[in-house]
Amino acid sequence: MSSQDIPEENVPAERDAHEGAHGAVSVADEKNPFADPGLPPHEHRIQDIDERAAKRSERAVAFLFTVSMLATVGFIASYVTIPADRSIFVFPIGHLSALNFALGLTLGTALFTIGAGAVHWARTLMSDVEVADDRHPIAAPPEVRAKVHADFKAGATESAIGRRKLIRNTMFGALTLVPLSGVVLLRDLGPLPEDKLRHTLWAKGKLLVNMNTDEPLRPSDVAVGSLTFCKPEGLEEHDEDFQNEIAKAALMIVRLQPDDIKDKQELEWSHEGIVAYSKICTHVGCPISLYEQQTHHVLCPCHQSTFDLSDGAKVIFGPAGHALPQLRIGVNDEGYLEALGDFEEPVGPAFWERG
Amino acid sequence: MSTTETTESRERGKAPAGERIADWADGRLGIYSLAKANMRKIFPDHWSFMLGEVCLYSFLIIILTGVYLTLFFHPSMNEVEYHGSYVPLQGQLMSEAFSSTLHISFDVRGGLLIRQIHHWAALIFLAGMFVHMMRVFFTGAFRKPREINWLFGFLLFVLGMFTGFTGYSLPDDLLSGTGVRFTQGAILSMPIVGTYISMFLFGGEFPGHDFVARFYSIHILLLPGIMLGLVVGHLILVFYHKHTQFAGPGKSNKNVVGMPLLPVYMAKAGGFFFLVFGVIAVISAITQINPVWAIGPYRPDQVSTGAQPDWYMGFAEGLIRFMPGWEINLWGHTLVLGVFIPLVLFGVVLAALAAYPFIESWITGDKREHHILDRPRNAPTRTALGVAWVTMYMITLVGGGNDLWATHFHLSINSITWFVRIFFFVGPVIAYILTKRICLGLQRRDRDKVLHGRETGTIKRLPHGEFIEIHEPLSQEQLHTLTAHEQYEPAAIGATVDENGVERKVKGSEKLRAKISDAYFGEDQQIPKPSVEEYKEITSGHGHH
């Protein structure tokens, strides 16, 4: 450590010794024009010399405290009289909840005027003479330090912790192990991941149900250039695990001109140009909801990852790391769009076990 | 014996009630010894010293209003159908957390006001801490003996960020749920442990039924409990160390000049609490914040555009937005660098703040106590580094709001993202160079002022026709103030050969330290302050300007 210490001559010298704590006003030093001249003399405020000015200050402070009292009365009156659902127009802010506006203004005034009164009192009427206090080194003087070290050594020796190593080592062992119980208790915070992130509700034969109408979709319902959000048949809003399931199964479908589809697999997995992709962004899992029908790009509004739906939903801009998973779809005997299986890769954000 | 006791008690009986209570308390708590040291404690005056007070008071306001909110908030994710007084959402499915937030906002009189005060105070608390830390940093107030208090403050800032995040996630609205989803996605990116932590935090798959209740106990108990302890520790240390002060006449490293706690700072600081509270109450009366009813309940398959976290999480948002989407797939595993690197950077950027006081003291090798504040210009390298950090933070903040910049200023989101990607690296360098130049310029001006006096603007024509500007010499107070700072020499490596001619090994760390020290204090890295000799030489030759 000592080799890291800075050489003595490089540390600026301590301040001149003659600068005492309570620097009296000293005469300009002939030898050192930069020397500390000491505290400047106190300059009186008008309130210090003119009693009428002091009285004015007193009245101002009392006025502020009185305003505060009135504002509190106003607060209680507003609470009692203004209905919670009344709205008022306040220029230039706009329409506001009348109760919130009245309560906030009266409370704010009641508080602010107490503060303003106290500060005005301190600034105009309390003494403003600057005083100097001594500082003392934070570190203990050497004799205290020596005493503490000696005490510690005495205590340590009396405990025999250094001599009886068996006690010491088993104690450390016990203290190290005992927190493990606490860690083990955290195990039931949640289940193990297993393959939960790999599967969604989609399966062969599940119909694509329009999120808005709650009806299964026919290919003719999907117009070119439109964006439709779907959920798997059988999943209802009231279901216990609706949120968890929709977080993985949310689907968006668009209809492209089959000629516009550049990716071969995408074309194979589509039906009459209708392609189905996971709605959950592969970046950190926001639902993607902005569709540009001319370019077939979809944009995630959270972090602006942009995917090209006409080219396997590849990432063309932004922080997402891989393409959106595509769902293979077809049409069942009754002419409804159905899934031909689950997603072949995990939907949503990437994770270590994803591979 | 008994006579003296009775006289004593009779005398006590006559004493004013306040005095008797104080005596009673002193007999049990020893308050007089405490008051002796602290009642008339001197605090120096400077506007920047009130920034910490803003933080303290907004913290108290958050606790007060937060306790009120817990009386009405239901931290439950049970789905309920809404039948409250906000008509547009009637009949909608939502969590109890969301519906109780609506209840607070529409049915509890004053509930909306307290909710808005709570939220505004949280934003101001974090902003206050940010600015307060800048004040402490740029004036070097973190130096010995205050490094630990800097760490306390740093922890308060970081914990404040997470307390804020867990707090605004509680209403379970569409915006905050999106933020929680982002957090879950970031957790998933952690190698090996990501999926496990996510499952344990959310009690299964996202969003599950547990996170609101869990965030609630973190938000109202765990984090504020730790923070309250840190705040108390922070204040005890401020009292114990005594406040720092700027250099000036009568002020030295061995004294503290100012006004006493009782009565001046009792009134000023106590009053300031009411000022802060009053201002936040008025803001909450007229400025709506987080209108969850307009955003709607959370659904993992829905989102709104322009989603933004609260400002203090904006830089994390920026890091994740401008990072390219790198992913490495090897041996059946995925390393999600596009998300994991921002997560690590988030920690590194903050940790740099925590580490700085220790780095600087290692470079200067200075082990003395410092109670006189630096003017930022007099520590050009530190100031430049600080401004570089702030620049990086601000550029990242721009990145976090890239969509809003794009829509508000009609710019391309892609160009903004590229700007942020480049200036995340280039910006701090430019800021460093500029700041250092400015500091050196200001140091030169101070030097000129000391040696040649103040420019008066008065032009005088000499008998032989020459025009000169009259420079007025500075007072001794001004001369002292401008020359009171200390200047370090760069740390030399020292002799590599001892008196016996034996060569000593120079450690790598020593060489590194000498290099950094040279960048801090070497030639042209600071302007030497004028010496007494220079001053005398110039002032003795009159008429020389």
HADDOCK unambig.tbl for C-alpha pairs under 7 A between the chains (distance, minus, plus):
assign (segid A and resid 4 and name CA) (segid B and resid 510 and name CA) 6.65 0.50 0.50
assign (segid A and resid 5 and name CA) (segid B and resid 365 and name CA) 5.42 0.50 0.50
assign (segid A and resid 6 and name CA) (segid B and resid 365 and name CA) 4.92 0.50 0.50
assign (segid A and resid 6 and name CA) (segid B and resid 491 and name CA) 6.20 0.50 0.50
assign (segid A and resid 10 and name CA) (segid B and resid 488 and name CA) 6.70 0.50 0.50
assign (segid A and resid 10 and name CA) (segid B and resid 489 and name CA) 5.42 0.50 0.50
assign (segid A and resid 10 and name CA) (segid B and resid 491 and name CA) 6.91 0.50 0.50
assign (segid A and resid 11 and name CA) (segid B and resid 366 and name CA) 6.99 0.50 0.50
assign (segid A and resid 11 and name CA) (segid B and resid 488 and name CA) 6.39 0.50 0.50
assign (segid A and resid 12 and name CA) (segid B and resid 486 and name CA) 6.44 0.50 0.50
assign (segid A and resid 12 and name CA) (segid B and resid 487 and name CA) 6.78 0.50 0.50
assign (segid A and resid 12 and name CA) (segid B and resid 488 and name CA) 6.40 0.50 0.50
assign (segid A and resid 21 and name CA) (segid B and resid 252 and name CA) 7.00 0.50 0.50
assign (segid A and resid 21 and name CA) (segid B and resid 254 and name CA) 5.83 0.50 0.50
assign (segid A and resid 21 and name CA) (segid B and resid 255 and name CA) 5.08 0.50 0.50
assign (segid A and resid 23 and name CA) (segid B and resid 250 and name CA) 5.21 0.50 0.50
assign (segid A and resid 32 and name CA) (segid B and resid 532 and name CA) 6.38 0.50 0.50
assign (segid A and resid 33 and name CA) (segid B and resid 476 and name CA) 6.62 0.50 0.50
assign (segid A and resid 33 and name CA) (segid B and resid 532 and name CA) 6.94 0.50 0.50
assign (segid A and resid 34 and name CA) (segid B and resid 476 and name CA) 6.43 0.50 0.50
assign (segid A and resid 34 and name CA) (segid B and resid 479 and name CA) 5.37 0.50 0.50
assign (segid A and resid 34 and name CA) (segid B and resid 480 and name CA) 4.55 0.50 0.50
assign (segid A and resid 34 and name CA) (segid B and resid 483 and name CA) 6.73 0.50 0.50
assign (segid A and resid 35 and name CA) (segid B and resid 480 and name CA) 5.85 0.50 0.50
assign (segid A and resid 36 and name CA) (segid B and resid 249 and name CA) 5.53 0.50 0.50
assign (segid A and resid 36 and name CA) (segid B and resid 250 and name CA) 6.30 0.50 0.50
assign (segid A and resid 36 and name CA) (segid B and resid 480 and name CA) 5.71 0.50 0.50
assign (segid A and resid 37 and name CA) (segid B and resid 249 and name CA) 5.77 0.50 0.50
assign (segid A and resid 37 and name CA) (segid B and resid 250 and name CA) 6.64 0.50 0.50
assign (segid A and resid 37 and name CA) (segid B and resid 476 and name CA) 6.61 0.50 0.50
assign (segid A and resid 37 and name CA) (segid B and resid 477 and name CA) 6.24 0.50 0.50
assign (segid A and resid 38 and name CA) (segid B and resid 249 and name CA) 5.02 0.50 0.50
assign (segid A and resid 38 and name CA) (segid B and resid 250 and name CA) 3.78 0.50 0.50
assign (segid A and resid 39 and name CA) (segid B and resid 249 and name CA) 5.31 0.50 0.50
assign (segid A and resid 39 and name CA) (segid B and resid 250 and name CA) 4.08 0.50 0.50
assign (segid A and resid 40 and name CA) (segid B and resid 249 and name CA) 6.79 0.50 0.50
assign (segid A and resid 79 and name CA) (segid B and resid 109 and name CA) 6.98 0.50 0.50
assign (segid A and resid 84 and name CA) (segid B and resid 106 and name CA) 6.83 0.50 0.50
assign (segid A and resid 84 and name CA) (segid B and resid 107 and name CA) 6.78 0.50 0.50
assign (segid A and resid 84 and name CA) (segid B and resid 109 and name CA) 6.12 0.50 0.50
assign (segid A and resid 100 and name CA) (segid B and resid 110 and name CA) 6.24 0.50 0.50
assign (segid A and resid 100 and name CA) (segid B and resid 112 and name CA) 6.66 0.50 0.50
assign (segid A and resid 100 and name CA) (segid B and resid 113 and name CA) 5.62 0.50 0.50
assign (segid A and resid 100 and name CA) (segid B and resid 285 and name CA) 5.76 0.50 0.50
assign (segid A and resid 101 and name CA) (segid B and resid 285 and name CA) 4.57 0.50 0.50
assign (segid A and resid 101 and name CA) (segid B and resid 286 and name CA) 6.17 0.50 0.50
assign (segid A and resid 103 and name CA) (segid B and resid 110 and name CA) 6.81 0.50 0.50
assign (segid A and resid 104 and name CA) (segid B and resid 113 and name CA) 6.40 0.50 0.50
assign (segid A and resid 104 and name CA) (segid B and resid 281 and name CA) 5.31 0.50 0.50
assign (segid A and resid 104 and name CA) (segid B and resid 282 and name CA) 5.46 0.50 0.50
assign (segid A and resid 104 and name CA) (segid B and resid 284 and name CA) 6.42 0.50 0.50
assign (segid A and resid 104 and name CA) (segid B and resid 285 and name CA) 4.25 0.50 0.50
assign (segid A and resid 105 and name CA) (segid B and resid 281 and name CA) 6.96 0.50 0.50
assign (segid A and resid 105 and name CA) (segid B and resid 282 and name CA) 5.28 0.50 0.50
assign (segid A and resid 105 and name CA) (segid B and resid 285 and name CA) 5.97 0.50 0.50
assign (segid A and resid 107 and name CA) (segid B and resid 278 and name CA) 6.98 0.50 0.50
assign (segid A and resid 107 and name CA) (segid B and resid 281 and name CA) 6.53 0.50 0.50
assign (segid A and resid 108 and name CA) (segid B and resid 278 and name CA) 3.93 0.50 0.50
assign (segid A and resid 108 and name CA) (segid B and resid 279 and name CA) 6.21 0.50 0.50
assign (segid A and resid 108 and name CA) (segid B and resid 281 and name CA) 4.69 0.50 0.50
assign (segid A and resid 108 and name CA) (segid B and resid 282 and name CA) 5.04 0.50 0.50
assign (segid A and resid 109 and name CA) (segid B and resid 278 and name CA) 6.21 0.50 0.50
assign (segid A and resid 111 and name CA) (segid B and resid 274 and name CA) 5.02 0.50 0.50
assign (segid A and resid 111 and name CA) (segid B and resid 275 and name CA) 6.56 0.50 0.50
assign (segid A and resid 111 and name CA) (segid B and resid 277 and name CA) 6.50 0.50 0.50
assign (segid A and resid 111 and name CA) (segid B and resid 278 and name CA) 4.73 0.50 0.50
assign (segid A and resid 112 and name CA) (segid B and resid 274 and name CA) 5.45 0.50 0.50
assign (segid A and resid 112 and name CA) (segid B and resid 275 and name CA) 4.56 0.50 0.50
assign (segid A and resid 112 and name CA) (segid B and resid 278 and name CA) 4.36 0.50 0.50
assign (segid A and resid 112 and name CA) (segid B and resid 279 and name CA) 6.79 0.50 0.50
assign (segid A and resid 114 and name CA) (segid B and resid 271 and name CA) 6.59 0.50 0.50
assign (segid A and resid 114 and name CA) (segid B and resid 274 and name CA) 6.30 0.50 0.50
assign (segid A and resid 115 and name CA) (segid B and resid 271 and name CA) 3.76 0.50 0.50
assign (segid A and resid 115 and name CA) (segid B and resid 272 and name CA) 5.57 0.50 0.50
assign (segid A and resid 115 and name CA) (segid B and resid 273 and name CA) 6.94 0.50 0.50
assign (segid A and resid 115 and name CA) (segid B and resid 274 and name CA) 4.62 0.50 0.50
assign (segid A and resid 115 and name CA) (segid B and resid 275 and name CA) 4.85 0.50 0.50
assign (segid A and resid 116 and name CA) (segid B and resid 271 and name CA) 6.63 0.50 0.50
assign (segid A and resid 116 and name CA) (segid B and resid 275 and name CA) 6.67 0.50 0.50
assign (segid A and resid 118 and name CA) (segid B and resid 267 and name CA) 5.20 0.50 0.50
assign (segid A and resid 118 and name CA) (segid B and resid 268 and name CA) 6.39 0.50 0.50
assign (segid A and resid 118 and name CA) (segid B and resid 271 and name CA) 5.09 0.50 0.50
assign (segid A and resid 119 and name CA) (segid B and resid 267 and name CA) 5.97 0.50 0.50
assign (segid A and resid 119 and name CA) (segid B and resid 268 and name CA) 4.83 0.50 0.50
assign (segid A and resid 119 and name CA) (segid B and resid 271 and name CA) 5.71 0.50 0.50
assign (segid A and resid 122 and name CA) (segid B and resid 264 and name CA) 5.40 0.50 0.50
assign (segid A and resid 122 and name CA) (segid B and resid 267 and name CA) 5.83 0.50 0.50
assign (segid A and resid 122 and name CA) (segid B and resid 268 and name CA) 6.20 0.50 0.50
assign (segid A and resid 126 and name CA) (segid B and resid 264 and name CA) 6.44 0.50 0.50
assign (segid A and resid 128 and name CA) (segid B and resid 259 and name CA) 6.87 0.50 0.50
assign (segid A and resid 129 and name CA) (segid B and resid 259 and name CA) 7.00 0.50 0.50
assign (segid A and resid 130 and name CA) (segid B and resid 257 and name CA) 6.34 0.50 0.50
assign (segid A and resid 130 and name CA) (segid B and resid 258 and name CA) 4.87 0.50 0.50
assign (segid A and resid 130 and name CA) (segid B and resid 259 and name CA) 5.44 0.50 0.50
assign (segid A and resid 131 and name CA) (segid B and resid 257 and name CA) 5.50 0.50 0.50
assign (segid A and resid 131 and name CA) (segid B and resid 258 and name CA) 5.44 0.50 0.50
assign (segid A and resid 131 and name CA) (segid B and resid 259 and name CA) 6.01 0.50 0.50
assign (segid A and resid 132 and name CA) (segid B and resid 255 and name CA) 6.18 0.50 0.50
assign (segid A and resid 132 and name CA) (segid B and resid 256 and name CA) 5.42 0.50 0.50
assign (segid A and resid 132 and name CA) (segid B and resid 257 and name CA) 4.23 0.50 0.50
assign (segid A and resid 132 and name CA) (segid B and resid 258 and name CA) 6.48 0.50 0.50
assign (segid A and resid 133 and name CA) (segid B and resid 42 and name CA) 6.49 0.50 0.50
assign (segid A and resid 133 and name CA) (segid B and resid 255 and name CA) 5.39 0.50 0.50
assign (segid A and resid 133 and name CA) (segid B and resid 256 and name CA) 5.17 0.50 0.50
assign (segid A and resid 133 and name CA) (segid B and resid 257 and name CA) 6.38 0.50 0.50
assign (segid A and resid 134 and name CA) (segid B and resid 254 and name CA) 6.08 0.50 0.50
assign (segid A and resid 134 and name CA) (segid B and resid 255 and name CA) 4.41 0.50 0.50
assign (segid A and resid 134 and name CA) (segid B and resid 256 and name CA) 6.42 0.50 0.50
assign (segid A and resid 135 and name CA) (segid B and resid 254 and name CA) 5.05 0.50 0.50
assign (segid A and resid 135 and name CA) (segid B and resid 255 and name CA) 5.02 0.50 0.50
assign (segid A and resid 135 and name CA) (segid B and resid 256 and name CA) 6.83 0.50 0.50
assign (segid A and resid 189 and name CA) (segid B and resid 200 and name CA) 4.83 0.50 0.50
assign (segid A and resid 189 and name CA) (segid B and resid 201 and name CA) 6.86 0.50 0.50
assign (segid A and resid 189 and name CA) (segid B and resid 203 and name CA) 5.48 0.50 0.50
assign (segid A and resid 190 and name CA) (segid B and resid 199 and name CA) 5.34 0.50 0.50
assign (segid A and resid 190 and name CA) (segid B and resid 200 and name CA) 4.19 0.50 0.50
assign (segid A and resid 190 and name CA) (segid B and resid 202 and name CA) 6.98 0.50 0.50
assign (segid A and resid 190 and name CA) (segid B and resid 203 and name CA) 3.95 0.50 0.50
assign (segid A and resid 190 and name CA) (segid B and resid 204 and name CA) 5.10 0.50 0.50
assign (segid A and resid 191 and name CA) (segid B and resid 199 and name CA) 6.19 0.50 0.50
assign (segid A and resid 191 and name CA) (segid B and resid 200 and name CA) 6.83 0.50 0.50
assign (segid A and resid 191 and name CA) (segid B and resid 203 and name CA) 6.82 0.50 0.50
assign (segid A and resid 191 and name CA) (segid B and resid 204 and name CA) 5.64 0.50 0.50
assign (segid A and resid 192 and name CA) (segid B and resid 196 and name CA) 6.30 0.50 0.50
assign (segid A and resid 192 and name CA) (segid B and resid 199 and name CA) 6.61 0.50 0.50
assign (segid A and resid 193 and name CA) (segid B and resid 195 and name CA) 6.02 0.50 0.50
assign (segid A and resid 193 and name CA) (segid B and resid 196 and name CA) 6.01 0.50 0.50
assign (segid A and resid 193 and name CA) (segid B and resid 199 and name CA) 6.33 0.50 0.50
assign (segid A and resid 243 and name CA) (segid B and resid 207 and name CA) 6.70 0.50 0.50
assign (segid A and resid 243 and name CA) (segid B and resid 299 and name CA) 6.66 0.50 0.50
assign (segid A and resid 243 and name CA) (segid B and resid 300 and name CA) 6.50 0.50 0.50
assign (segid A and resid 244 and name CA) (segid B and resid 205 and name CA) 6.29 0.50 0.50
assign (segid A and resid 244 and name CA) (segid B and resid 206 and name CA) 5.82 0.50 0.50
assign (segid A and resid 244 and name CA) (segid B and resid 207 and name CA) 5.89 0.50 0.50
assign (segid A and resid 244 and name CA) (segid B and resid 208 and name CA) 6.03 0.50 0.50
assign (segid A and resid 246 and name CA) (segid B and resid 300 and name CA) 6.82 0.50 0.50
assign (segid A and resid 246 and name CA) (segid B and resid 301 and name CA) 6.37 0.50 0.50
assign (segid A and resid 247 and name CA) (segid B and resid 300 and name CA) 5.00 0.50 0.50
assign (segid A and resid 247 and name CA) (segid B and resid 301 and name CA) 5.87 0.50 0.50
assign (segid A and resid 250 and name CA) (segid B and resid 301 and name CA) 5.99 0.50 0.50
assign (segid A and resid 284 and name CA) (segid B and resid 182 and name CA) 5.25 0.50 0.50
assign (segid A and resid 284 and name CA) (segid B and resid 185 and name CA) 4.13 0.50 0.50
assign (segid A and resid 284 and name CA) (segid B and resid 186 and name CA) 6.37 0.50 0.50
assign (segid A and resid 285 and name CA) (segid B and resid 181 and name CA) 6.37 0.50 0.50
assign (segid A and resid 285 and name CA) (segid B and resid 182 and name CA) 6.61 0.50 0.50
assign (segid A and resid 285 and name CA) (segid B and resid 185 and name CA) 6.09 0.50 0.50
assign (segid A and resid 286 and name CA) (segid B and resid 178 and name CA) 6.62 0.50 0.50
assign (segid A and resid 286 and name CA) (segid B and resid 181 and name CA) 6.91 0.50 0.50
assign (segid A and resid 287 and name CA) (segid B and resid 300 and name CA) 6.99 0.50 0.50
assign (segid A and resid 287 and name CA) (segid B and resid 301 and name CA) 5.26 0.50 0.50
assign (segid A and resid 287 and name CA) (segid B and resid 302 and name CA) 5.85 0.50 0.50
assign (segid A and resid 287 and name CA) (segid B and resid 303 and name CA) 6.19 0.50 0.50
assign (segid A and resid 301 and name CA) (segid B and resid 305 and name CA) 5.18 0.50 0.50
assign (segid A and resid 301 and name CA) (segid B and resid 306 and name CA) 6.84 0.50 0.50
assign (segid A and resid 302 and name CA) (segid B and resid 307 and name CA) 6.07 0.50 0.50
assign (segid A and resid 303 and name CA) (segid B and resid 321 and name CA) 5.30 0.50 0.50
assign (segid A and resid 318 and name CA) (segid B and resid 324 and name CA) 6.44 0.50 0.50
assign (segid A and resid 318 and name CA) (segid B and resid 325 and name CA) 6.81 0.50 0.50
assign (segid A and resid 319 and name CA) (segid B and resid 321 and name CA) 6.08 0.50 0.50
assign (segid A and resid 319 and name CA) (segid B and resid 322 and name CA) 6.65 0.50 0.50
assign (segid A and resid 319 and name CA) (segid B and resid 323 and name CA) 5.67 0.50 0.50
assign (segid A and resid 319 and name CA) (segid B and resid 324 and name CA) 4.78 0.50 0.50
assign (segid A and resid 319 and name CA) (segid B and resid 325 and name CA) 4.11 0.50 0.50
assign (segid A and resid 319 and name CA) (segid B and resid 338 and name CA) 6.37 0.50 0.50
assign (segid A and resid 320 and name CA) (segid B and resid 325 and name CA) 4.71 0.50 0.50
assign (segid A and resid 321 and name CA) (segid B and resid 325 and name CA) 4.12 0.50 0.50
assign (segid A and resid 321 and name CA) (segid B and resid 326 and name CA) 5.51 0.50 0.50
assign (segid A and resid 321 and name CA) (segid B and resid 327 and name CA) 5.56 0.50 0.50
assign (segid A and resid 321 and name CA) (segid B and resid 338 and name CA) 6.60 0.50 0.50
assign (segid A and resid 349 and name CA) (segid B and resid 185 and name CA) 5.68 0.50 0.50
assign (segid A and resid 350 and name CA) (segid B and resid 188 and name CA) 6.96 0.50 0.50
assign (segid A and resid 350 and name CA) (segid B and resid 189 and name CA) 6.44 0.50 0.50
assign (segid A and resid 350 and name CA) (segid B and resid 336 and name CA) 6.37 0.50 0.50
assign (segid A and resid 351 and name CA) (segid B and resid 188 and name CA) 5.14 0.50 0.50
assign (segid A and resid 351 and name CA) (segid B and resid 189 and name CA) 5.09 0.50 0.50
assign (segid A and resid 351 and name CA) (segid B and resid 194 and name CA) 6.89 0.50 0.50
assign (segid A and resid 351 and name CA) (segid B and resid 195 and name CA) 6.85 0.50 0.50
assign (segid A and resid 351 and name CA) (segid B and resid 334 and name CA) 6.16 0.50 0.50
assign (segid A and resid 351 and name CA) (segid B and resid 336 and name CA) 6.63 0.50 0.50
assign (segid A and resid 352 and name CA) (segid B and resid 189 and name CA) 6.69 0.50 0.50
assign (segid A and resid 352 and name CA) (segid B and resid 191 and name CA) 5.25 0.50 0.50
assign (segid A and resid 352 and name CA) (segid B and resid 192 and name CA) 5.70 0.50 0.50
assign (segid A and resid 352 and name CA) (segid B and resid 333 and name CA) 5.38 0.50 0.50
assign (segid A and resid 352 and name CA) (segid B and resid 334 and name CA) 4.66 0.50 0.50
assign (segid A and resid 352 and name CA) (segid B and resid 335 and name CA) 5.98 0.50 0.50
assign (segid A and resid 353 and name CA) (segid B and resid 333 and name CA) 5.14 0.50 0.50
assign (segid A and resid 353 and name CA) (segid B and resid 334 and name CA) 6.35 0.50 0.50
assign (segid A and resid 354 and name CA) (segid B and resid 333 and name CA) 5.93 0.50 0.50
assign (segid A and resid 354 and name CA) (segid B and resid 334 and name CA) 5.82 0.50 0.50
assign (segid A and resid 355 and name CA) (segid B and resid 329 and name CA) 5.79 0.50 0.50
assign (segid A and resid 355 and name CA) (segid B and resid 330 and name CA) 6.98 0.50 0.50
assign (segid A and resid 355 and name CA) (segid B and resid 332 and name CA) 4.07 0.50 0.50
assign (segid A and resid 355 and name CA) (segid B and resid 333 and name CA) 3.98 0.50 0.50
assign (segid A and resid 355 and name CA) (segid B and resid 334 and name CA) 4.92 0.50 0.50
